Amino acid sequence: MSAAAVWSVDPRTGKRREQVATEATAADVDRAVRAAHAARETLADRAVRAAFLRTAADLLDASADGIVATADAETALGAPRLTGELARTTAQLRAFAGVVDEGAFLDVRIDLPDPTAVPPRPDLRRWKIPLGVVAVYAASNFPLAFSVPGGDTASALAAGCPVVVKAHPDHPATSELTAGLLRRAAAKTGLPEDVVVLLHGFDAGVELVRHPLVAAAGFTGSVRGGRALFDAAAARPAPIPFHGELGSLNPVVLTPAAVAGKAEELGTGLAGSMTLGAGQFCTKPGFVLAPAGADGDRFLGALAEGVGAAAPAVLLDHRMRAAFVEGVTERAALDGVTAPVLPGAADEHTVTPGVLAVDAARLADGDHALLLEECFGPVTVVARYADETEVAAVLGRLPGNLTATLHCADEDPAAPGLLAALTPLAGRILVGGWPTGVAVAPAQHHGGPYPATTSTSTSVGATAIERWLRPVTYQSTPQHLLPPELRDGNPLGVPRS
């Protein structure tokens, strides 16, 4: 039987654009992983790795027009959004090149021998080494920054790990284009092209995480798909780290004092955040606790006005569109749920954004648990609370999240307690502002308690490199046998403790 064709599809019409590739067979996966594994030693030189990452960024920037046009044809995300995403992607590659140059990620620690210590201490020298081949599962909603040339790939290559990427079916042509540029960058810097390999197909994704030469995996996608791969990674004869981002509600809490002072501003701001990118950001604020009463009504009115003014949106594919329509319909049908702006189907290809509202007290009912689950797309749920007890009860039912946001007034007496209650729920806590938009910075953390992620690591920022490394200590090892980074005199000038 011949391998299934992989097609590029226009989400604006649902029609096929072109055949891009074929789905990988088990044999294809095996060849890809073995080729990447064979290339791993070529990434040992940090200077070459840094040059590779910078060259990849340069080639991507030079091909910006074609990349943006191809990605827009497959995702309908629009040229302005994709131009910004490409800039973020190349900035990530260059930032990780800087991380490689600096060398602090190696976490070198040296304890000199001390025979008088109890017990006596030998010469100990510790650093971190790359795990091996990393499997990267591309995201649907970020065809560049969280896909083939994205943060998982950049951080893994920076760590010295070759990468096998499983392309997302929503943007296969973009994946082929960007993978080709990464492979060309490898060749230009003297590396084998197979330090980056691309595969297509659902079955290929499952085979990939099970392959005995795959040492770790990074995933961004749904709870269902991510959990299946996570379980497969854990069930291997030799389990591997699986760093998955699976889903997030991103709760927002508005205090009475905050709403009293700026109800309309908060409503307008939330409308912009939750409809950004057609609500297809992993950090979309999908659940809001707002006070009941006149001020809360003003906030809800401003939110409804802003969302109602938003144009119908094309989602990433028709499967996601159908899931959104089904999800909002099921939620809107629950007892006590109203729709200040009814979300749903606009036509056969687009959806209308919306707002659902419910009294917070109803969330104690198990039938309303659906409102505490992510609904991917342009909708948010506003739960109106009567007092702090209701807020505490709802927060106690929330799953783990990427972000949690608090809006409060200056010197707001409710703020300390709410901040303490939100901190266990998420990896990034905002006081003011909105969670959409994730700065790529050393202090960033993009992760959170399950199901937001399956590990405690971040997928954004410099410390994302730590996912693909493991520590090794050399004890009483002669100087000539040590890696240069661990030798006396520090010949390579890496930061050491």
GINORTA-V239995 format. One record per residue. SS is DSSP state (2 for helix, 1 for strand, 0 for the rest). Layout:
<<SS> <SS>>
This chain:
<<0> <0> <0> <0> <1> <1> <1> <1> <1> <1> <0> <0> <0> <0> <1> <1> <1> <1> <1> <1> <1> <1> <0> <0> <0> <2> <2> <2> <2> <2> <2> <2> <2> <2> <2> <2> <2> <2> <0> <2> <2> <2> <2> <0> <0> <2> <2> <2> <2> <2> <2> <2> <2> <2> <2> <2> <2> <2> <2> <2> <2> <2> <0> <2> <2> <2> <2> <2> <2> <2> <2> <2> <2> <2> <2> <0> <0> <0> <2> <2> <2> <2> <2> <2> <2> <2> <2> <2> <2> <2> <2> <2> <2> <2> <2> <2> <2> <2> <2> <2> <2> <2> <0> <2> <2> <2> <0> <1> <1> <1> <1> <0> <0> <1> <0> <0> <0> <0> <0> <0> <1> <0> <0> <1> <1> <1> <1> <1> <1> <1> <0> <0> <1> <1> <1> <1> <1> <0> <0> <0> <0> <0> <0> <0> <0> <0> <0> <0> <0> <0> <2> <2> <2> <2> <2> <2> <2> <2> <2> <0> <0> <0> <1> <1> <1> <1> <0> <0> <2> <2> <2> <2> <2> <2> <2> <2> <2> <2> <2> <2> <2> <2> <2> <2> <2> <2> <2> <2> <0> <0> <0> <0> <2> <2> <2> <1> <1> <1> <1> <0> <0> <2> <2> <2> <2> <2> <2> <2> <2> <2> <0> <0> <0> <1> <1> <1> <1> <1> <1> <1> <0> <0> <2> <2> <2> <2> <2> <2> <2> <2> <2> <2> <2> <2> <2> <0> <0> <0> <0> <0> <1> <1> <1> <1> <1> <0> <0> <0> <0> <0> <1> <1> <1> <1> <0> <2> <2> <2> <2> <2> <2> <2> <2> <2> <2> <2> <2> <2> <2> <2> <2> <2> <2> <2> <2> <2> <2> <2> <2> <0> <0> <0> <0> <0> <0> <0> <1> <1> <1> <1> <1> <0> <0> <2> <2> <2> <2> <2> <2> <2> <2> <2> <2> <2> <2> <2> <2> <2> <0> <0> <0> <0> <1> <0> <0> <0> <0> <2> <2> <2> <2> <2> <2> <2> <2> <2> <2> <2> <2> <2> <2> <2> <0> <0> <0> <0> <0> <1> <1> <1> <1> <0> <0> <1> <1> <0> <0> <0> <0> <0> <1> <1> <0> <1> <1> <1> <1> <1> <1> <2> <2> <2> <2> <2> <0> <2> <2> <2> <2> <2> <2> <2> <0> <0> <0> <0> <0> <0> <1> <1> <1> <1> <1> <1> <1> <0> <0> <2> <2> <2> <2> <2> <2> <2> <2> <0> <0> <0> <0> <0> <1> <1> <1> <1> <1> <1> <1> <0> <0> <0> <0> <0> <0> <0> <2> <2> <2> <2> <2> <2> <2> <2> <2> <0> <0> <1> <1> <1> <1> <1> <1> <0> <0> <0> <0> <0> <0> <0> <0> <0> <0> <0> <0> <0> <0> <0> <0> <0> <0> <0> <0> <0> <1> <0> <0> <0> <0> <0> <0> <0> <0> <2> <2> <2> <2> <2> <2> <2> <1> <1> <1> <1> <1> <1> <1> <0> <0> <0> <2> <2> <2> <0> <0> <2> <2> <2> <0> <0> <0> <0> <0> <0> <0> <0> <0> <1> <0>>
